[in-house]
Amino acid sequence: KKVVYAVPDPNPVAQGGAKALHDAGVEVIYEKSSELEFEQRGWLHRINLGRPLITAKIGITLDGRIAASDGSSKWITSESSRQDVQALRSRVGAIITSTTTYQADNPSLLPRIDGAATPLRIVMGKRPIQAPGFHHIQSQEIGELIEFLNSEGINHALIEAGGTFLSALFRANLIDELLIYHAPKILGSGTPWVENLGISTLSDAITLECLSTSQIGHDIKTHYRIVRK
């Protein structure tokens, strides 16, 4: 008998399985797989750090705008990018937006893919709104969001919101990954995707590691990991 595993379980409660099998006479082989580790990074993140992996998804113009000065934003990115986002939504446990974004866009945040699992949908903010199908965290305390995600056993959460909410998460040091869809458009004015982060000197800038870059239709999709200092 032989068992092969690719990703060790970091949870102390679950450790010892390989030794138990070995002691029972089963051949146990560890074959490290970076690909599987990447696929399981949300679970690994929650076990190691005590909270879900949080990815922010944004669609922006080349000059970093998520809407024009008149408020129009549909559509900055291409249909191909929007289809790619549907697949992304199907792979996370929760999708989070703000009350401001919900009232402006009325997004369903559902993966429009046949047979796809439905993620937990969360809207956060103090405004009393009607959001059927969403769990409303009527607060601006980011800690309450993390507490709720942990209580639901969420490994990977996706943020789809505007600059104010994203910036609050950045200031709380809670954004782990960025997925940016750059559209080949320039506005010159309008709504930026990120706001004041309280950074006044270059040495304090948030540093990113590029994980991948690909072309999606006419857009460029770039996946970044935040480098912790």
Buried (B, 14 or more C-beta within 10 A) or exposed (E): EEEEBBBBBEEEEEEEEBEEBEEEEEEBEEEEEEEEEEEBBBBBBBBEEEBBBBBBBBBBBEEBBBBBEEEEBEEBBBEBBBEBBEEBBBBBBBBBBBBBBBEBBEBEBBBEEEEBEEBBBBBBBEEEBEBEEBBBBEEBEBEEBBEBBEEBEBBBBBBBBBBBBBBBBBBBEBBBBBBBBBBEBEBEEBBBBBBEBEEEEEEEEBEBEEEEEEEBBBBBBBBBBBEEE
